[in-house]
Amino acid sequence: MTTATQTPLLPNILAGRIALVTGGGGGIGAGIAAGLAAHGASVVVTGRTESSLREVVHRIEAEGAKAWAYTVDVSDASACADMASRIAAEVGEVYLLVNNAGVIDYASMEDPRIDDVWQRIIDTNLSGPFNMARAFLFQLKATRGSIVNVGSVAGFVSTSNTVGYSASKGGLHMLTVALARELGKDGIRVNTIAPGAINTGMSPSSSDQSRRAALMRRVPLDRIGEPEDLVGPVVFLASPMSAYVTGATLLVDGGYLTS
């Protein structure tokens, strides 16, 4: 069984860069934010719960890095634009945008909640990254920066009652491709990571032992992923190491999609 690494391999590769992570108050977002800080970035975390964001900022600052917290609902385009202006004035121009904020819910097509579930998921998981990319476009042009969208293997395969979630992640894959095509002329690279099951409160496999056992039969690396497993891929896609990579989706699933 392999294990996640928490050791920065290139601690200064993002030095002098400002990175923003949406959904940064916990789980995958908090793990990515801490990892980016460990690799030299100054980090802005955003989300809807200020107390959680503040905890992440305190942990990053305790390690000697710079961090800031801003509350925003990424489904609100005007709020994203307002926040972008504030960050430019108060922190500086963002070089790396990590669109991580997301929600998941389960509903069949006959579920009376399906309309609300669908709209909430699409608004956050698909419109959210679009809103953020548009809000920070001029900053990313100025820094010739990078966007990393956090997708999912659910954009490639689906399970029961996940029509909204799977559609949102499949759509995010194509949003990445379309933005990469459009923004390449401005020196902006746009890529996606597609995690498999990651050990967070959002993943059903974290607490459901039957789901976990079924999942493990499909994961060649024989473990559930940790948020730290996503740091290396994000750093790679944000850094000069991937200077000729755009429009790509990098699977970070322990081999789940091989079966």
For each residue, the residues with C-beta under 8 A, 3 or more apart:
1: 221 222 223
2: 221 222 223
3: 223
4: 225 226 228 229
5: 228 232
6: 228
7:
8: 11 35 38 39
9: 232
10: 13 39 235 239
11: 8 38 39 40
12: 15 39 40
13: 10 39 40 235 239 240 241
14: 17 19 36 39 40 41 96 235 238 239
15: 12 40 41
16: 40
17: 14 40 41 42 95 96 143 238
18: 41 42 43 44 91 92 93 94 95 96
19: 14 33 36 41 42 43 44 94 95 96 97 98 238
20: 43 44 45 46 87 94 96 97 98 136
21: 24 29 32 33 36 43 44 45 46 98 100
22: 29 46 47 72 74 98 99 100 101 128 132
23: 27 28 29 46 47 74 100 101 102
24: 21 29 30 32 33 43 44 45 46 47 53 56 69 100
25: 29 30 45 47 48 49 52 53 55 56
26: 29 30 52 56 200 201
27: 23 30 31 198 200 201 202 227
28: 23 31 32 100 150 195 198 200 202 227 230
29: 21 22 23 24 25 26 32 33 45 47 98 100 101
30: 24 25 26 27 33 34 45 56 59 227
31: 27 28 34 35 226 227 228 230 231
32: 21 24 28 29 35 36 98 100 150 227 230 231 234
33: 19 21 24 29 30 36 37 43 45 56 60 67
34: 30 31 37 38 56 59 60 63 231
35: 8 31 32 38 39 228 230 231 232 234 235
36: 14 19 21 32 33 39 41 43 96 98 231 234 235 238
37: 33 34 40 41 42 43 60 63 65 66 67
38: 8 11 34 35 63 65 231
39: 8 10 11 12 13 14 35 36 231 235 239
40: 11 12 13 14 15 16 17 37
41: 14 15 17 18 19 36 37 65 95 96
42: 17 18 19 37 65 66 67 91 92
43: 18 19 20 21 24 33 36 37 60 65 66 67 68
44: 18 19 20 21 24 67 68 69 70 87 91 94
45: 20 21 24 25 29 30 33 53 56 57 67 68 69 70
46: 20 21 22 23 24 53 69 70 71 72 74 83 101
47: 22 23 24 25 29 52 53 71 72 101
48: 25 71 72 73
49: 25 52 53 71
50: 53 54 69 71
51: 54 55
52: 25 26 47 49 55 56
53: 24 25 45 46 47 49 50 56 57 69 70 71
54: 50 51 57 58 69
55: 25 51 52 58 59
56: 24 25 26 30 33 34 45 52 53 59 60 67 69
57: 45 53 54 60 61 67 68 69
58: 54 55 61 62
59: 30 34 55 56 62 63
60: 33 34 37 43 56 57 63 65 66 67
61: 57 58 64 65 66 67
62: 58 59
63: 34 37 38 59 60
64: 61
65: 37 38 41 42 43 60 61
66: 37 42 43 60 61
67: 33 37 42 43 44 45 56 57 60 61
68: 43 44 45 57 87 90 91
69: 24 44 45 46 50 53 54 56 57
70: 44 45 46 53 83 86 87
71: 46 47 48 49 50 53
72: 22 46 47 48 76 79 80 83
73: 48 76 79
74: 22 23 46 80 99 101 124 127 128 129 131 132
75: 123 124 127 128 131
76: 72 73 79 80 131
77: 80 81 127 131 134 135
78: 81 82
79: 72 73 76 82 83
80: 72 74 76 77 83 84 131 132 134 135
81: 77 78 84 85 134 135
82: 78 79 85 86
83: 46 70 72 79 80 86 87 135
84: 80 81 87 88 94 135 136 139
85: 81 82 88 89
86: 70 82 83 89 90
87: 20 44 68 70 83 84 90 91 92 94
88: 84 85 91 92 93 94 139
89: 85 86
90: 68 86 87
91: 18 42 44 68 87 88
92: 18 42 87 88
93: 18 88 139 142 143
94: 18 19 20 44 84 87 88 97 136 139 140 143 145
95: 17 18 19 41 140 143 145 146 238
96: 14 17 18 19 20 36 41 145 146 147 148 238
97: 19 20 94 132 133 136 140 145 146 147 148
98: 19 20 21 22 29 32 36 147 148 150 234
99: 22 74 128 129 132 133 147 148 149 150 172
100: 21 22 23 24 28 29 32 150
101: 22 23 29 46 47 74 124 125 128
102: 23 124 125 128 150 168 202
103: 120 121 124 125
104: 121 162 165 202
105: 117 120 121 164 165
106: 117 160 161 162
107: 111 113 114 117 118 161 163 164
108: 111 114 160 161
109: 114 163
110: 114
111: 107 108 114 117 161
112:
113: 107 116 117
114: 107 108 109 110 111 117 118 163 164
115: 118 119
116: 113 119 120
117: 105 106 107 111 113 114 120 121 164
118: 107 114 115 121 122 163 164
119: 115 116 122 123
120: 103 105 116 117 123 124 164
121: 103 104 105 117 118 124 125 164 165 167 168
122: 118 119 125 126 127 164 167 168 171
123: 75 119 120 126 127 128
124: 74 75 101 102 103 120 121 127 128 168
125: 101 102 103 121 122 128 129 165 168 169 172
126: 122 123 129 130 168 171 172 175
127: 74 75 77 122 123 124 130 131
128: 22 74 75 99 101 102 123 124 125 131 132
129: 74 99 125 126 132 133 149 172 175
130: 126 127 133 134 175
131: 74 75 76 77 80 127 128 134 135
132: 22 74 80 97 99 128 129 135 136
133: 97 99 129 130 136 137 140 147 179 190
134: 77 80 81 130 131 137
135: 77 80 81 83 84 131 132
136: 20 84 94 97 132 133 139 140
137: 133 134 140 141 183
138: 141 142
139: 84 88 93 94 136 142 143 145
140: 94 95 97 133 136 137 143 144 145 146 147 183 186 188
141: 137 138 144 186 187 188
142: 93 138 139
143: 17 93 94 95 139 140
144: 140 141 186 187 188
145: 94 95 96 97 139 140 188
146: 95 96 97 140 188 189 190 191 237 238
147: 96 97 98 99 133 140 176 179 188 189 190 191
148: 96 97 98 99 191 192 193 234 237 238
149: 99 129 172 175 176 190 191 192 193
150: 28 32 98 99 100 102 192 193 195 230
151: 155 169 172 173 176 192 193 194 195 249
152: 155 165 169 194 195 196
153: 156 157 194 195 196 251 253 256 257
154: 157 158 159 162 165 166 169 170
155: 151 152 166 169 170 171 172 173 194 249
156: 153 170 194 257
157: 153 154 166 257
158: 154 162 163 166
159: 154 162
160: 106 108
161: 106 107 108 111
162: 104 106 154 158 159 165 166
163: 107 109 114 118 158 166 167
164: 105 107 114 117 118 120 121 122 167 168
165: 104 105 121 125 152 154 162 168 169
166: 154 155 157 158 162 163 169 170
167: 121 122 163 164 170 171
168: 102 121 122 124 125 126 164 165 171 172
169: 125 151 152 154 155 165 166 172 173 194
170: 154 155 156 166 167 173 174
171: 122 126 155 167 168 174 175
172: 99 125 126 129 149 151 155 168 169 175 176 192
173: 151 155 169 170 176 177 192 194 249
174: 170 171 177 178
175: 126 129 130 149 171 172 178 179
176: 147 149 151 172 173 179 180 190 191 192 247 249
177: 173 174 180 181 247
178: 174 175 181 182
179: 133 147 175 176 182 183 188 190
180: 176 177 183 184 189 190 191 246 247
181: 177 178 184 247
182: 178 179 185
183: 137 140 179 180 186 188 189 190
184: 180 181 187 188 189 246
185: 182
186: 140 141 144 183
187: 141 144 184
188: 140 141 144 145 146 147 179 183 184
189: 146 147 180 183 184 237 242 243 245 246
190: 133 146 147 149 176 179 180 183 246 247
191: 146 147 148 149 176 180 237 242 245 246 247 248 249 250
192: 148 149 150 151 172 173 176 248 249 250
193: 148 149 150 151 230 233 234 237 249 250 251 252
194: 151 152 153 155 156 169 173 249 250 251 252 253
195: 28 150 151 152 153 198 225 229 230 252 253
196: 152 153 219 225 251 252 253 254 256 257
197: 203 205 215 219 224 225 253 254 256
198: 27 28 195 203 224 225 226 227 229 230
199: 203 206 224 225 226 227
200: 26 27 28 203 206 227
201: 26 27 206
202: 27 28 102 104 206
203: 197 198 199 200 206 224
204: 207 208 211
205: 197 208 211 212 215 224
206: 199 200 201 202 203 212 224
207: 204
208: 204 205 211 212
209: 212 213
210: 213 214
211: 204 205 208 214 215
212: 205 206 208 209 215 216 224
213: 209 210 216 217
214: 210 211 217 218
215: 197 205 211 212 218 219 224 256
216: 212 213 219 222 223 224
217: 213 214
218: 214 215 256 259
219: 196 197 215 216 222 223 224 253 254 255 256
220: 254 255 258 259
221: 1 2 254 255
222: 1 2 216 219 254
223: 1 2 3 216 219 254
224: 197 198 199 203 205 206 212 215 216 219 254
225: 4 195 196 197 198 199 229 230 252 253 254
226: 4 31 198 199 229
227: 27 28 30 31 32 198 199 200 230 231
228: 4 5 6 31 35 231
229: 4 195 198 225 226 232 252
230: 28 31 32 35 150 193 195 198 225 227 233 234 252
231: 31 32 34 35 36 38 39 227 228 234 235
232: 5 9 35 229 235 236
233: 193 230 236 237 250 252
234: 32 35 36 98 148 193 230 231 237 238
235: 10 13 14 35 36 39 231 232 238 239
236: 232 233 239 241 242 250
237: 146 148 189 191 193 233 234 242 245 248 250
238: 14 17 19 36 95 96 146 148 234 235 242
239: 10 13 14 39 235 236 242
240: 13 243
241: 13 236
242: 189 191 236 237 238 239 245
243: 189 240
244:
245: 189 191 237 242 248
246: 180 184 189 190 191
247: 176 177 180 181 190 191
248: 191 192 237 245
249: 151 155 173 176 191 192 193 194
250: 191 192 193 194 233 236 237
251: 153 193 194 196 256 257
252: 193 194 195 196 225 229 230 233
253: 153 194 195 196 197 219 225 256 257
254: 196 197 219 220 221 222 223 224 225
255: 219 220 221 258 259
256: 153 196 197 215 218 219 251 253 259
257: 153 156 157 196 251 253
258: 220 255
259: 218 220 255 256
